[in-house]
Amino acid sequence: MGKVKLVATCLFGLEKLVGEEIDALGYARRDTIDGRIYFEGPLEAIVRSNINLRCAERVLIEMSSFEAPTFTALFDGVKKIPWERFIGEKDAFPVKGHSIKSDLHSIPDCQKMVKKAIVERLRESYNSEWFEETGVKYQIEFFILNNRACIMMDTSGTPLHKRGYRTEANIAPIRETLAAGLVKLSRPREEVILWDPFCGSGTIAIEAALIMTNTAPGRYRSFAAESYPWIPEKLWKEARQEADKKRNMSTAFRAIATDIDPESIEIARDNIRRAGMWDYINCFVKDALTIHKDDKRTTIVCNPPYGERMDTVKKAQQLYKKMGKVFQKLSPWQIYIITSEEDFENLYGKKADKVRRLYNGMIRCNYYQYFKRNDAIKSPNKSDIKTDSRQK
């Protein structure tokens, strides 16, 4: 197999970061639209992308792309794909997908047509009238945008944000892929502490440590494509060995993960251990509103409570007002805050130096970035808040 056309999907707002990750792996980007980056590479690109992409949700093979204004066009386009090269006579091939701004807007009908076309192609190839679909599972996906259909095969299986270390989480946990994006946008450095004062299950701090140790996010999990017989097993072994060689476990980077809730801290500590990042993260109970700066360079990256019902929205808004009074005294520390509250800057009491639109799942958020020095705030207060209080 020569060059393989691939698609990396991601949460809206993370496209640039995923594109940069693809560039770093040495693969050529073809196109970018909201939530999707199209690229290509050799067969091993499937393997290395799944193991190494931090901000992508899935890696899919683009089987074909064609105009599909009608069901006939959709059927014909799908049937032209040489499915027999990939799908065995007993293999499973469920179909799912999306259609946006297209004449074919019924998802169930599109699913049936794509499935029918694949069955017809395989029926002719295998001279069989019945497919039991008990073998390897090949998840087929279609994406129809402006009447153009992209037919894909999923290689990830479980979404890539499922790293494997977070078996427990608190209410409304942030996705690992988004957490990695927040960290990257904060420009982490080895000599600067990264502190999440609303750590919940510890995801932001863990992702920061994974980034700074250059630990591949998918190193210790499995992928759907590992069961595909046409992808040699040695490619997976070599990619994992490559990832291991690139790790930097001697980094001086350190993160702090704190939360006012003791139960959340216990969950975070367990997740930190499972991620293998215990040596890099100090995790303990602390109220975010009691933070005082010391002389250590620090960047705060956090995902404070948003509030979904009217009473919790009001509580969140009150929290943001208090955060503004406390956090603005931490200058020259840099502050990065993600929230769905549109009036955040007024509540916080300061206009952000930069605002980036992101999505936390289906929740539209803004990432407020405060990185310019506040010269009005001087004379740091010493504190012992960074004393190691971990319970090993």
ZAMARGU-4260 file (C-alpha; in steps of 0.2 Angstrom, whole numbers, plus 5000, padded with zeros to 4 digits):
<rodrens>
0) 5000/5000/5000 | 5007/5017/4995 | 5001/5034/5002 | 4986/5033/5013 | 4974/5047/5014
5) 4969/5050/5032 | 4957/5061/5042 | 4960/5067/5060 | 4944/5073/5069 | 4945/5085/5084
10) 4935/5096/5095 | 4931/5113/5086 | 4945/5125/5090 | 4959/5112/5091 | 4962/5111/5072
15) 4978/5121/5072 | 4985/5111/5086 | 4981/5094/5078 | 4988/5101/5061 | 5005/5105/5070
20) 5005/5088/5078 | 5003/5080/5061 | 5017/5091/5054 | 5028/5086/5068 | 5026/5068/5063
25) 5031/5072/5046 | 5015/5070/5036 | 5008/5081/5023 | 4992/5091/5027 | 4979/5091/5013
30) 4965/5102/5019 | 4957/5108/5036 | 4939/5111/5040 | 4930/5113/5056 | 4934/5098/5067
35) 4944/5089/5053 | 4961/5089/5046 | 4965/5079/5030 | 4982/5073/5028 | 4992/5058/5020
40) 5007/5047/5023 | 5013/5029/5022 | 5004/5015/5030 | 5013/5017/5047 | 5005/5035/5048
45) 4989/5026/5054 | 4999/5018/5068 | 5010/5033/5073 | 4995/5045/5072 | 4985/5035/5084
50) 4999/5033/5096 | 5005/5051/5096 | 4991/5064/5092 | 4987/5072/5108 | 4972/5084/5103
55) 4964/5073/5090 | 4948/5062/5093 | 4950/5049/5079 | 4961/5044/5065 | 4951/5038/5050
60) 4956/5032/5032 | 4948/5041/5018 | 4942/5028/5007 | 4935/5039/4994 | 4927/5057/4991
65) 4914/5061/4978 | 4899/5072/4974 | 4883/5064/4981 | 4868/5075/4978 | 4857/5060/4976
70) 4856/5042/4984 | 4860/5035/4967 | 4876/5045/4967 | 4880/5040/4985 | 4877/5021/4981
75) 4888/5022/4965 | 4902/5031/4974 | 4902/5019/4988 | 4901/5003/4977 | 4916/5009/4967
80) 4928/5007/4983 | 4937/4991/4983 | 4931/4985/5000 | 4936/4967/4997 | 4954/4973/4999
85) 4951/4977/5017 | 4935/4968/5023 | 4935/4949/5024 | 4920/4938/5020 | 4916/4936/5039
90) 4920/4953/5045 | 4908/4966/5052 | 4906/4983/5044 | 4893/4994/5053 | 4890/5011/5046
95) 4887/5028/5054 | 4889/5046/5049 | 4884/5064/5047 | 4877/5075/5034 | 4878/5094/5034
100) 4871/5107/5022 | 4867/5093/5010 | 4852/5087/5000 | 4854/5070/5008 | 4849/5075/5026
105) 4842/5059/5032 | 4856/5050/5042 | 4846/5033/5043 | 4843/5033/5024 | 4861/5037/5021
110) 4867/5023/5032 | 4856/5011/5023 | 4862/5016/5006 | 4881/5015/5011 | 4878/4998/5019
115) 4869/4992/5004 | 4882/4998/4992 | 4896/4989/5002 | 4886/4973/5003 | 4883/4973/4985
120) 4902/4976/4981 | 4907/4962/4993 | 4893/4950/4987 | 4900/4951/4969 | 4918/4949/4976
125) 4915/4934/4987 | 4900/4927/4977 | 4890/4926/4993 | 4873/4931/4997 | 4875/4932/5016
130) 4888/4940/5027 | 4887/4935/5046 | 4898/4949/5051 | 4906/4940/5066 | 4925/4944/5062
135) 4935/4959/5063 | 4925/4975/5065 | 4928/4989/5052 | 4918/5004/5057 | 4913/5014/5042
140) 4909/5032/5043 | 4902/5044/5030 | 4903/5063/5031 | 4892/5073/5018 | 4896/5092/5017
145) 4888/5103/5004 | 4883/5087/4994 | 4901/5080/4994 | 4903/5063/5003 | 4918/5057/5011
150) 4918/5039/5015 | 4930/5033/5029 | 4936/5019/5039 | 4939/5021/5058 | 4956/5015/5064
155) 4955/5022/5082 | 4940/5012/5090 | 4938/5020/5107 | 4941/5039/5105 | 4958/5045/5107
160) 4954/5056/5122 | 4952/5039/5131 | 4970/5038/5136 | 4967/5024/5149 | 4973/5033/5165
165) 4956/5040/5170 | 4945/5026/5176 | 4937/5038/5188 | 4931/5056/5186 | 4921/5069/5195
170) 4906/5078/5188 | 4908/5085/5170 | 4927/5080/5168 | 4936/5089/5154 | 4941/5079/5139
175) 4960/5074/5139 | 4962/5080/5121 | 4955/5097/5126 | 4965/5098/5142 | 4981/5094/5131
180) 4976/5109/5120 | 4974/5121/5134 | 4991/5116/5141 | 4999/5118/5124 | 4991/5135/5121
185) 4998/5141/5138 | 5016/5138/5131 | 5022/5126/5145 | 5041/5127/5149 | 5052/5116/5160
190) 5056/5130/5172 | 5039/5136/5174 | 5026/5127/5186 | 5009/5124/5179 | 4995/5125/5192
195) 4977/5119/5190 | 4968/5125/5206 | 4951/5117/5200 | 4959/5101/5196 | 4944/5089/5198
200) 4951/5072/5192 | 4968/5079/5188 | 4967/5079/5169 | 4975/5096/5165 | 4990/5093/5176
205) 4992/5075/5170 | 4991/5080/5151 | 5004/5094/5155 | 5016/5081/5163 | 5013/5069/5148
210) 5018/5083/5136 | 5033/5089/5146 | 5040/5071/5147 | 5036/5068/5129 | 5025/5053/5134
215) 5015/5047/5119 | 4996/5049/5124 | 4992/5032/5116 | 5007/5023/5121 | 4998/5011/5134
220) 4981/5009/5125 | 4975/4998/5110 | 4967/5003/5094 | 4954/4996/5082 | 4966/4995/5068
225) 4978/4983/5078 | 4965/4969/5073 | 4967/4974/5054 | 4977/4960/5046 | 4983/4971/5032
230) 4992/4982/5045 | 5008/4972/5050 | 5010/4970/5069 | 5028/4975/5068 | 5022/4993/5064
235) 5013/4994/5081 | 5028/4987/5090 | 5040/4999/5081 | 5030/5014/5084 | 5028/5010/5103
240) 5047/5008/5104 | 5050/5024/5095 | 5038/5033/5107 | 5048/5025/5122 | 5064/5032/5115
245) 5058/5049/5114 | 5052/5050/5132 | 5061/5063/5143 | 5058/5057/5161 | 5073/5067/5168
250) 5063/5084/5165 | 5063/5097/5179 | 5045/5101/5175 | 5033/5101/5189 | 5014/5104/5190
255) 5002/5107/5204 | 4984/5100/5205 | 4973/5107/5219 | 4955/5107/5222 | 4944/5112/5237
260) 4935/5095/5237 | 4945/5080/5246 | 4936/5067/5236 | 4941/5075/5219 | 4959/5075/5226
265) 4958/5056/5229 | 4952/5053/5212 | 4965/5064/5204 | 4979/5056/5214 | 4974/5039/5208
270) 4973/5045/5190 | 4990/5053/5192 | 4997/5036/5198 | 4989/5027/5183 | 4996/5039/5171
275) 5014/5036/5178 | 5016/5055/5182 | 5017/5055/5201 | 5034/5061/5201 | 5029/5077/5192
280) 5013/5082/5200 | 5010/5089/5218 | 4992/5086/5221 | 4983/5092/5237 | 4967/5100/5244
285) 4967/5119/5243 | 4954/5132/5240 | 4958/5141/5224 | 4954/5158/5232 | 4968/5156/5245
290) 4982/5156/5232 | 4996/5168/5235 | 5011/5170/5224 | 5029/5166/5228 | 5045/5169/5219
295) 5043/5153/5208 | 5037/5156/5190 | 5020/5149/5188 | 5006/5148/5175 | 4988/5144/5180
300) 4978/5134/5168 | 4961/5129/5174 | 4943/5124/5170 | 4933/5131/5184 | 4914/5126/5187
305) 4903/5134/5173 | 4885/5131/5181 | 4871/5123/5171 | 4856/5127/5181 | 4851/5145/5186
310) 4857/5142/5204 | 4873/5135/5199 | 4876/5148/5186 | 4874/5162/5199 | 4887/5153/5210
315) 4899/5151/5196 | 4897/5170/5192 | 4901/5174/5210 | 4916/5163/5209 | 4923/5172/5194
320) 4921/5189/5203 | 4931/5182/5218 | 4944/5174/5206 | 4947/5190/5198 | 4951/5199/5214
325) 4963/5185/5219 | 4971/5180/5203 | 4975/5198/5197 | 4986/5199/5212 | 4997/5185/5206
330) 5005/5195/5192 | 5017/5192/5184 | 5010/5174/5184 | 5001/5170/5168 | 4983/5164/5169
335) 4973/5154/5157 | 4954/5150/5161 | 4941/5141/5150 | 4923/5144/5154 | 4906/5145/5145
340) 4901/5161/5154 | 4900/5174/5140 | 4901/5188/5153 | 4917/5181/5161 | 4928/5196/5158
345) 4916/5208/5166 | 4914/5197/5181 | 4932/5193/5182 | 4936/5212/5181 | 4949/5212/5168
350) 4949/5210/5149 | 4959/5195/5143 | 4975/5198/5132 | 4968/5185/5120 | 4952/5175/5119
355) 4951/5159/5109 | 4934/5150/5105 | 4935/5131/5110 | 4922/5118/5113 | 4921/5107/5129
360) 4912/5092/5121 | 4896/5101/5114 | 4898/5116/5126 | 4904/5132/5117 | 4917/5140/5128
365) 4930/5154/5128 | 4948/5152/5133 | 4953/5168/5142 | 4972/5171/5142 | 4981/5183/5153
370) 4999/5183/5150 | 5004/5202/5150 | 5012/5208/5166 | 5001/5218/5178 | 5014/5232/5183
375) 5001/5239/5196 | 5004/5223/5207 | 5021/5222/5216 | 5030/5214/5230 | 5025/5195/5231
380) 5019/5187/5247 | 5029/5172/5252 | 5019/5156/5255 | 5022/5138/5259 | 5008/5132/5247
385) 5020/5122/5237 | 5026/5111/5251 | 5024/5093/5245 | 5009/5086/5255 | 5006/5071/5244
390) 5002/5054/5252 | 5011/5041/5243
</rodrens>
